[in-house]
Amino acid sequence: MIRPPSLAPRLRSARTWIVLGVLAPLGMLALSASMLLDMRRDAWERAEQTSQNLLQVIERDIARNFELIDLSLRAVIDNMKASGLNETSPHLRQLILFDRAGTTRDMGALIVLDENGDNVIDVSGLPARRINNADRDYFKAHRERADLGLQISPPLTSRVLGVPVIVLSRRIDKPDGSFGGVVLGSLKLSYFSGLFERVSVGEDGGINLYLRDGTRLMRHPLREGDVGSSIAGRSNLAKYLVARTGSFTGRSGRDGIERVYSFTQVGDLPLILNVAASVREIEAEWRDKALVVGLAVLTLCGLAIALSLLFGRELRRSGAMQAELERLSRTDGLTGLANRRRYDEMLALRWAEARRSGAPLALLVVDVDHFKRWNDRCGHSVGDVLLRGLGCRPADAVRRPGDLVCRIGGEEFAILLPGTDAAGAARIAAGLHAAVAGLAIPEAGIEAGTVTVSMGLALGAQDASDTADALYRRADAALYAAKAGGRNQTRSAPRPAPEALRLVEA
């Protein structure tokens, strides 16, 4: 069964902690951004809901007042058909026609015009005030068409009251169906301004009431030239006319401010009401919170990332130091070769591999001839230079990556040669003798050819009874045999009888 890889090495890796230390703050940033976007959506939803609520309240108030005026107009037309009305006194006729409609709040004038446009019946007093409205557009429209129904005029100045009003009018027909005049009721524009002023839409917001042809009846806040102006031909009007109610975001052609326009048709009337809220003001509170939260999160995440990178750098530095200490613990400080500890580890490893594979394993033990004499004559510093020079020679002679050259103590070196037979080890030994022969230290008076080494060679891991320690003992015994035989030579320890030594030409 295949075992899953352990997580422990990964958790000990500096790169893993750096990645986690960077990804965690980035995750916090993503989560914070998501939360801020949700807060922004909530702000927009609240603003849209508020606008819709305002629309409903204002629309109902306007529709109710227009309905009351229209009912009064209809009542006048119906009452004028009553028999004997013309024979009654003017005061009684006024009561019959108008009942108490003229006392409605914000009502301007409620009058009846004859077919010539003269005021013949006036709710406000007797006799009727002398005015003629034959030139008004609503009068002309009713005179020319009998099917108009309720007509709502653009803003105009009342000739009766002298204040801005809009006029709601209906046609009066004679018994034969011909034009008999107009009954009209006017509504003061102050009604709309008073209604709109009770609603807060912000500094850059606004409330508008339009006729379907784009004529503006009222705006809040009111500015000069607003009343009676037209937005005909603008894209906003086209959007208002597409649906009965809705909302959209657009930039005002008047002041360039981006707003959310929520709109609705007022009842069944040819009126469009909108509430415009500034996008900047909708997002103002959210933007302040987002700025504070964003800066805090960015600061904390930046600090966390910086600390993670710093921690990762320290981990890498610590790892490098540990690796260096590990290397130094296995390295000879004088020659730079592997030391005795490294030799013991690799000998055990190569021995086990050779036992499994059946491949040969050769060991050369090298000792400097008369090193004590050189050391005593030239001093320890020269002796150290000599050892460093000797350490370079085996390293140059051994080329395969799996081979290992070690200094195992004093002037003694060992060369571990896995997968090498006796002939191959003898060639390496011969090459090493030649390399040492070229060693010279002129400043110490040591010339080439004066320094020599003796070597012992042994092969191991060829039967079950052999051991790594026995391999070293055989090579060491061969080394002593080489020294006893005159030095500057290599002796090989034959198997199985270590005492039977064969001379290998140096």
C-alpha positions in Angstrom: 0.0 0.0 0.0 1.3 3.4 -1.0 1.6 5.7 2.1 0.7 9.3 1.7 3.7 11.7 1.9 4.3 13.1 5.4 3.4 16.8 6.1 6.1 17.2 8.6 8.9 18.1 6.1 6.6 20.6 4.4 5.7 22.2 7.7 9.4 22.5 8.5 10.0 24.2 5.2 10.6 28.0 5.3 8.9 28.4 1.9 5.7 26.7 3.3 5.5 29.2 6.1 6.3 32.1 3.8 3.5 31.1 1.5 1.1 30.6 4.3 2.1 33.9 5.8 1.4 35.7 2.5 -1.8 33.8 1.6 -3.4 34.3 5.0 -3.3 38.1 4.8 -4.4 37.9 1.1 -7.3 35.8 2.2 -8.1 38.5 4.8 -8.0 41.1 2.1 -10.3 39.1 -0.1 -12.8 38.5 2.8 -12.7 42.2 3.8 -13.2 43.3 0.2 -16.2 40.9 0.0 -17.6 42.4 3.2 -17.1 45.9 2.0 -18.9 45.1 -1.3 -21.8 43.6 0.7 -21.9 46.8 2.8 -22.0 48.9 -0.4 -24.8 46.7 -1.8 -26.7 47.2 1.5 -26.3 51.0 1.2 -27.7 50.9 -2.3 -30.6 48.7 -1.4 -31.4 51.0 1.6 -31.3 54.1 -0.7 -33.5 52.4 -3.3 -36.0 51.3 -0.7 -36.1 54.8 0.8 -36.6 56.3 -2.6 -39.5 53.9 -3.3 -41.1 54.6 0.0 -40.9 58.4 -0.6 -42.4 57.9 -4.1 -45.3 56.0 -2.7 -46.0 58.6 0.0 -45.8 61.6 -2.4 -47.6 59.8 -5.2 -50.5 59.0 -3.0 -50.8 62.5 -1.7 -50.7 64.0 -5.2 -53.1 61.5 -6.6 -55.6 62.0 -3.8 -55.6 65.8 -4.2 -56.0 65.6 -8.0 -58.8 63.1 -7.5 -60.6 65.5 -5.2 -60.3 68.4 -7.7 -61.4 66.1 -10.5 -64.4 64.9 -8.5 -65.3 68.6 -7.9 -65.1 69.3 -11.6 -67.3 66.2 -12.5 -69.8 67.3 -9.8 -70.1 70.8 -11.4 -70.7 69.2 -14.8 -73.3 66.8 -13.4 -75.0 69.5 -11.3 -75.2 71.9 -14.3 -77.5 69.3 -15.9 -80.0 69.6 -13.1 -83.4 70.9 -14.2 -84.4 74.4 -13.1 -80.8 75.3 -12.1 -80.8 78.5 -14.2 -84.1 79.6 -12.5 -82.5 79.5 -9.0 -80.8 82.4 -7.4 -77.1 82.9 -8.0 -76.3 82.1 -4.4 -78.2 78.8 -4.4 -76.9 77.9 -7.8 -73.3 78.4 -6.5 -74.1 76.1 -3.5 -75.6 73.4 -5.8 -72.7 73.5 -8.2 -69.7 73.7 -5.9 -70.9 72.4 -2.5 -67.8 73.1 -0.4 -65.2 72.2 -3.0 -63.7 75.6 -3.0 -62.6 75.3 0.6 -60.2 72.5 -0.2 -56.6 73.2 1.0 -54.3 74.5 -1.7 -57.2 74.9 -4.1 -56.7 78.0 -6.2 -59.8 78.9 -8.1 -62.8 76.8 -9.1 -64.8 78.5 -12.0 -67.0 77.9 -15.0 -66.1 79.5 -18.3 -68.8 79.8 -21.0 -68.2 79.0 -24.7 -66.5 82.4 -25.1 -64.1 81.9 -22.2 -65.8 84.3 -19.9 -66.0 83.5 -16.2 -69.7 83.0 -15.5 -69.7 81.1 -12.2 -67.1 81.5 -9.5 -66.8 79.5 -6.3 -65.1 82.4 -4.6 -67.8 85.0 -4.7 -70.8 86.7 -6.3 -70.8 88.1 -8.8 -68.2 86.1 -10.7 -64.9 87.9 -11.2 -64.5 89.4 -14.6 -61.9 87.4 -16.5 -61.6 85.8 -19.9 -59.4 82.7 -20.5 -60.3 82.0 -24.1 -56.6 82.4 -24.9 -55.5 79.6 -22.6 -54.3 76.4 -24.3 -56.5 74.2 -22.2 -59.6 76.2 -23.2 -58.6 75.9 -26.9 -58.0 72.2 -26.6 -61.4 71.5 -25.0 -63.1 73.7 -27.6 -61.5 71.8 -30.4 -61.9 68.3 -29.0 -64.7 66.7 -27.1 -62.9 63.6 -26.0 -60.0 65.0 -24.0 -61.4 64.3 -20.6 -59.4 65.7 -17.7 -56.8 68.1 -19.0 -53.8 69.2 -16.8 -52.0 72.4 -17.9 -48.4 73.4 -17.6 -47.5 75.8 -14.8 -49.0 79.3 -15.4 -49.8 82.4 -13.4 -53.5 82.6 -12.3 -55.3 85.7 -13.5 -57.6 85.4 -10.5 -55.0 84.8 -7.8 -51.9 86.1 -9.4 -49.8 83.1 -8.2 -48.3 80.1 -10.0 -50.8 77.3 -10.5 -51.6 74.3 -12.6 -55.1 74.0 -14.0 -57.2 70.9 -14.1 -60.1 71.3 -16.5 -63.0 69.4 -18.2 -65.2 70.3 -21.1 -68.8 71.3 -20.6 -71.2 70.1 -23.4 -74.5 71.7 -24.2 -77.6 69.4 -24.5 -77.0 69.2 -28.3 -73.4 68.1 -27.7 -71.8 71.3 -28.9 -69.1 73.1 -26.9 -70.6 74.9 -23.9 -67.5 76.0 -22.0 -65.0 74.7 -19.5 -65.0 74.0 -15.8 -61.6 74.3 -14.2 -59.9 74.1 -10.8 -56.5 75.4 -10.2 -53.9 74.0 -7.7 -51.3 76.3 -6.3 -47.7 75.2 -6.9 -47.1 76.0 -3.3 -48.9 72.7 -2.6 -46.1 70.8 -4.3 -43.2 72.8 -2.8 -44.7 72.3 0.7 -45.1 68.6 0.1 -41.6 68.1 -1.3 -39.9 70.3 1.4 -41.0 67.8 4.1 -38.9 65.2 2.4 -35.1 65.0 2.9 -33.2 63.9 -0.3 -29.7 65.1 0.6 -27.7 68.0 -0.6 -27.4 66.8 -4.2 -30.7 65.0 -4.4 -34.0 66.2 -5.8 -37.7 65.5 -6.4 -39.3 66.3 -9.7 -42.9 66.2 -11.1 -43.3 66.2 -14.8 -46.1 66.1 -17.4 -45.7 63.2 -19.8 -44.5 65.7 -22.5 -41.5 66.5 -20.3 -42.7 69.8 -18.8 -41.5 70.2 -15.3 -44.3 71.2 -12.9 -42.2 71.4 -9.7 -38.7 70.6 -8.5 -37.2 70.4 -5.0 -35.0 72.1 -4.2 -36.4 74.8 -6.4 -34.0 76.9 -8.6 -34.7 79.7 -10.9 -36.0 78.5 -14.2 -37.0 75.1 -13.0 -40.8 75.5 -13.1 -42.1 75.2 -16.6 -38.8 74.0 -18.2 -38.8 70.9 -20.3 -36.7 67.8 -20.6 -38.3 66.7 -23.9 -35.7 64.9 -26.0 -33.5 63.9 -23.1 -32.7 60.2 -22.4 -34.2 60.4 -18.9 -37.7 61.2 -20.2 -37.5 58.3 -22.6 -36.7 56.0 -19.7 -39.6 57.4 -17.6 -42.1 56.7 -20.5 -41.0 53.1 -21.0 -42.4 51.7 -17.7 -44.9 52.7 -15.1 -42.3 52.6 -12.4 -38.6 51.8 -12.1 -35.2 53.1 -11.4 -31.9 53.8 -13.2 -28.5 55.5 -12.6 -27.6 58.4 -14.8 -25.6 61.6 -15.0 -27.6 64.8 -15.0 -27.1 66.9 -18.1 -27.8 70.0 -15.9 -25.1 69.8 -13.3 -23.2 66.6 -14.2 -23.9 64.9 -10.9 -24.5 61.1 -11.1 -27.8 60.2 -9.4 -30.1 57.2 -9.0 -33.5 58.1 -10.4 -36.5 56.3 -9.0 -39.7 57.1 -10.8 -43.4 56.3 -11.0 -46.5 57.4 -12.8 -49.0 59.3 -10.5 -52.2 57.2 -10.5 -53.8 57.2 -13.9 -52.8 60.8 -14.5 -50.3 62.0 -17.2 -47.8 62.8 -14.4 -44.4 61.4 -13.7 -42.8 61.7 -10.3 -39.2 61.0 -9.6 -36.9 61.0 -6.6 -33.2 61.5 -7.5 -30.6 60.5 -4.9 -26.9 61.4 -5.4 -24.6 58.4 -5.9 -21.9 60.2 -3.9 -24.3 60.7 -0.9 -25.6 57.1 -1.1 -22.0 55.8 -0.8 -20.7 58.6 1.5 -21.2 56.7 4.8 -20.1 53.4 3.2 -17.0 55.1 1.7 -16.0 56.5 5.0 -16.3 53.1 6.6 -14.6 51.4 3.7 -11.7 53.8 3.9 -11.2 53.2 7.6 -11.6 49.4 7.4 -9.6 49.2 4.2 -6.7 51.1 5.6 -6.7 49.1 8.8 -6.9 45.8 6.9 -4.2 46.9 4.4 -2.0 48.0 7.2 -2.4 44.8 9.2 -2.1 42.6 6.2 0.9 44.5 5.0 2.5 44.1 8.4 1.6 40.4 8.5 3.1 39.8 5.0 6.2 41.8 6.0 6.6 39.8 9.2 6.0 36.5 7.3 8.7 37.5 4.7 11.0 38.5 7.6 10.2 35.3 9.4 10.8 33.3 6.2 14.1 35.1 5.7 15.1 34.2 9.2 14.0 30.6 8.7 16.1 30.4 5.5 19.0 32.0 7.3 18.6 29.6 10.2 18.2 26.7 7.8 21.4 27.8 6.0 23.2 28.1 9.3 22.0 24.7 10.3 23.0 23.2 7.0 26.4 24.9 7.3 26.8 23.6 10.9 25.8 20.2 9.6 28.4 20.4 6.8 31.0 21.7 9.2 30.2 18.8 11.6 31.1 16.4 8.8 34.0 18.4 7.4 37.6 18.5 8.4 38.5 22.1 9.2 42.1 22.0 8.0 41.8 20.2 4.6 38.1 20.8 3.8 37.6 17.0 3.3 35.0 14.9 5.0 35.9 14.1 8.6 35.8 10.9 10.6 32.1 11.3 11.4 31.2 11.6 7.7 33.5 8.7 7.0 31.7 6.4 9.5 28.3 7.4 8.2 29.2 6.8 4.5 31.0 3.6 5.2 28.0 2.2 6.9 25.7 3.4 4.1 28.0 2.1 1.3 28.5 -1.2 3.1 24.8 -1.8 3.3 24.3 -0.9 -0.4 27.1 -3.2 -1.4 25.6 -6.0 0.6 22.3 -5.6 -1.1 23.6 -5.2 -4.6 26.6 -7.6 -4.4 28.8 -4.9 -5.9 32.4 -4.6 -4.7 33.4 -1.9 -2.2 37.1 -0.8 -2.0 38.7 1.2 0.8 42.1 2.9 0.6 43.7 4.1 3.9 46.5 6.6 3.2 49.2 7.8 5.6 51.9 10.4 5.1 55.4 8.9 5.3 57.6 10.4 8.1 55.0 13.2 8.8 56.3 13.6 12.3 59.8 14.3 11.0 58.4 17.0 8.6 56.3 18.5 11.4 59.2 18.6 13.9 61.7 20.0 11.3 59.5 22.6 9.6 57.0 23.4 12.3 53.3 22.8 12.7 52.3 25.6 10.3 54.2 23.9 7.5 52.8 20.6 8.6 49.3 22.1 8.2 50.2 23.3 4.7 51.5 19.9 3.9 48.3 18.2 5.0 46.2 20.7 3.0 48.3 20.0 -0.1 48.0 16.3 0.5 44.3 16.6 0.9 44.0 18.2 -2.5 45.7 15.2 -4.2 43.1 12.5 -3.5 40.3 14.9 -4.2 41.8 15.5 -7.7 42.5 11.8 -8.3 39.0 10.6 -7.3 36.5 11.8 -9.9 33.3 9.8 -9.4 30.4 11.5 -7.4 29.9 8.5 -5.2 33.5 8.2 -4.1 34.5 9.8 -0.8 37.9 11.2 0.4 38.2 11.8 4.2 40.7 12.8 6.7 40.1 10.4 9.6 42.8 11.7 11.9 46.3 13.2 12.0 48.1 12.5 8.8 45.8 9.6 7.9 43.3 9.7 5.1 40.7 7.3 3.8 39.2 6.9 0.3 35.9 5.0 0.0 35.3 3.6 -3.5 31.9 1.9 -4.0 31.5 -0.3 -7.0 35.3 -0.5 -7.5 37.2 -3.7 -7.8 40.9 -4.3 -6.9 42.2 -3.3 -10.3 40.3 0.0 -10.3 41.4 0.8 -6.7 45.0 0.0 -7.6 44.8 2.4 -10.6 43.5 5.2 -8.2 46.3 4.4 -5.7 48.9 4.6 -8.5 47.5 8.0 -9.6 47.6 9.3 -6.1 51.3 8.2 -5.7 52.1 10.2 -8.8 50.1 13.2 -7.7 51.8 13.3 -4.3 55.2 13.0 -6.0 54.6 16.4 -7.5 53.9 18.1 -4.2 56.4 20.8 -3.2 56.5 23.6 -0.6 59.4 25.8 -1.8 59.2 28.2 1.1 59.7 25.4 3.6 62.4 23.7 1.5 60.2 20.8 0.5 60.9 19.9 -3.1 58.9 17.7 -5.4 59.4 14.0 -4.9 60.4 14.3 -1.2 56.9 13.8 0.2 55.5 10.2 -0.1 52.5 8.3 1.2 51.8 4.7 2.1 48.5 3.1 1.3 46.5 0.0 2.4 43.8 -1.4 0.1 41.0 -3.7 1.1 37.8 -5.1 -0.6 34.7 -6.0 1.3 31.0 -6.9 1.4 31.6 -10.1 -0.6 30.3 -12.6 1.9 27.8 -12.6 4.8 30.5 -12.9 7.5 32.3 -9.7 6.5 31.7 -6.4 8.3 32.5 -2.8 7.7 34.9 -2.7 10.7 36.7 -5.7 9.4 37.1 -3.9 6.0 38.8 -1.0 7.8 41.0 -3.3 9.9 42.2 -5.1 6.7 43.0 -1.9 5.0 44.8 -0.6 8.0 46.8 -3.8 8.3 47.7 -3.4 4.6 48.8 0.1 5.4 51.2 -1.0 8.1 52.5 -3.7 5.8 53.2 -1.0 3.2 55.1 1.0 5.8 57.0 -2.0 7.0 57.8 -2.9 3.4 59.6 0.5 2.9 56.9 3.1 2.5 55.8 4.9 -0.6 53.8 2.0 -1.8 50.4 0.4 -1.7 49.6 -3.0 -0.2 46.4 -4.9 -0.8 44.9 -7.1 1.8 43.8 -10.4 0.1 40.7 -12.3 1.3 40.1 -14.3 3.3 43.6 -14.3 4.9 44.5 -10.7 5.8 48.1 -11.7 6.6 48.8 -12.8 3.0 49.7 -9.4 1.5 50.6 -8.7 -2.1 52.9 -5.9 -3.1 51.4 -3.4 -5.6 53.9 -1.4 -7.4 53.9 2.2 -6.3 
